[in-house]
Each structure stands twice: as C-alpha cells, then as structure tokens.
Amino acid sequence: MKANVCGDLSLFTTLREDKTSRLDFANGTTEHATVCGSVLLRVVNQATGELEDRLLDDVVYTPNAKVNLISMDYLQTTGNYRLTCAFDQKTAWMSKPGTILSLTCLTTSTGSEVRW
C-alpha cells in the first residue's frame, strides 16, 4: 500500500476509523493502521514565495512511525502534481500550475530524510 503516514495525532485536523491498512516499511517492519484523516501542512510555494496552508488527506496514523511520510505517488495521482528530480537526485520538485513545492534529501547521522 502506498500511503501518507504520520505518527503524531496532534497534527491531524480530522480523524476517522478506517479499514485496517497494512503498512510495509523499507526497514522490513510492518504496521497495521486503523485510523486515518487529514493533516495541515505549512509550506512555502516557490512559485509565489508565500507561506501557504495545504491539507494532506488520506494520512494513516501509526504511533510507531519515527518520521512522517508523504507518498510521491499519492501527490502525482491524487494531487495532479508533476515530479521533477535534480540530476544528483537530492532535490525534487512537485509542481502544478501556480504551485512549486521543493523537497530536499538530507543525509543525517540516522540516514537520509526528506524535508520540504
């Protein structure tokens, strides 16, 4: 299952019980989530330079998530964003008319993480 995942209930603006979603993570662990909802994101739209609120729907909650995950497939198919990657693949842009969101991969002591 490709999913948006959040481990912090306080970030959700809406919650609902959902059918059990099986989440298979890249580290080999599996979680079962029964709650999903929407999370409000504050992002800089690089097309306008403005700080904007964006609602991310279809986010599943699992208390064991160490980081929050946003599915690129979800953004492309549901949000109609186009994905463009830099040659070094450390920066990606999700864009559609009037909106450009930048995602940067940072290497940390615990591995790589994506921030926007």
C-alpha positions in Angstrom: 0.0 0.0 0.0 1.3 3.5 -0.9 0.3 5.8 1.9 0.9 9.1 3.7 1.9 8.2 7.2 2.0 10.3 10.4 2.9 9.2 14.0 1.7 12.3 15.8 -2.1 12.5 16.5 -1.8 16.3 17.3 -1.0 17.1 13.6 -4.3 15.7 12.4 -7.2 18.1 11.7 -9.7 15.3 11.1 -9.7 11.7 12.1 -11.9 8.7 11.2 -11.8 5.0 11.8 -10.8 3.2 8.6 -10.4 -0.4 7.5 -7.2 -1.8 8.6 -4.3 -0.7 6.4 -1.2 -2.8 6.3 1.9 -0.7 6.1 5.2 -2.4 4.9 8.1 -0.1 5.6 11.5 -0.2 3.8 13.3 -1.3 7.0 11.3 -4.6 6.9 8.8 -3.8 9.6 5.0 -4.0 9.2 2.4 -1.9 11.0 -1.4 -2.1 10.9 -3.3 1.3 11.0 -7.0 1.6 11.7 -7.2 5.4 11.9 -6.8 7.9 9.1 -7.5 11.6 8.4 -6.1 14.9 7.2 -3.0 16.8 8.3 -2.5 20.5 7.8 0.9 21.4 6.3 2.6 24.8 6.2 4.7 25.0 3.1 6.4 27.7 1.0 5.1 27.8 -2.5 8.2 28.6 -4.5 6.1 29.9 -7.4 4.8 32.8 -5.3 7.2 32.8 -2.3 4.2 32.7 0.0 3.8 30.5 3.1 0.6 28.5 2.5 -1.6 26.0 4.3 -2.0 22.7 2.4 -4.3 20.0 3.6 -3.0 16.5 3.0 -5.8 14.0 3.0 -5.7 10.2 3.4 -3.0 10.1 6.0 -2.9 7.0 8.2 -1.9 7.2 11.8 0.5 4.7 13.4 2.1 5.6 16.8 5.3 3.8 15.9 6.2 5.9 12.9 9.6 7.5 13.6 9.1 10.0 10.7 6.1 11.3 8.8 5.9 10.1 5.2 4.3 11.6 2.1 3.7 9.3 -0.8 5.0 10.8 -4.1 2.7 8.5 -6.0 -0.3 10.0 -4.0 0.8 13.6 -4.8 1.1 12.7 -8.5 -2.1 10.7 -8.9 -4.4 12.4 -6.4 -2.9 15.9 -6.3 -2.1 16.0 -10.0 1.5 17.2 -9.3 4.3 16.6 -11.7 7.6 15.3 -10.2 10.9 16.6 -11.4 14.3 15.5 -10.0 17.6 17.2 -10.0 20.5 15.4 -11.7 22.0 14.4 -8.3 18.6 13.2 -7.1 19.0 15.2 -3.9 16.3 17.7 -4.7 12.9 17.1 -6.2 10.1 19.5 -7.2 6.4 18.7 -7.1 4.6 21.2 -9.4 1.3 22.1 -11.0 0.1 25.4 -12.4 0.7 28.1 -9.7 2.4 25.8 -7.2 6.0 24.5 -6.9 7.0 22.5 -3.8 10.6 21.7 -3.2 11.7 18.5 -1.4 15.4 18.1 -0.4 17.0 14.9 0.8 19.3 15.5 3.7 21.9 13.0 5.0 21.8 12.8 8.8 23.5 10.6 11.3 20.5 8.3 11.2 20.3 8.1 7.4 18.5 10.1 4.8 15.4 12.1 5.3 13.3 14.3 3.0 12.3 17.8 4.1 10.2 20.5 2.5 
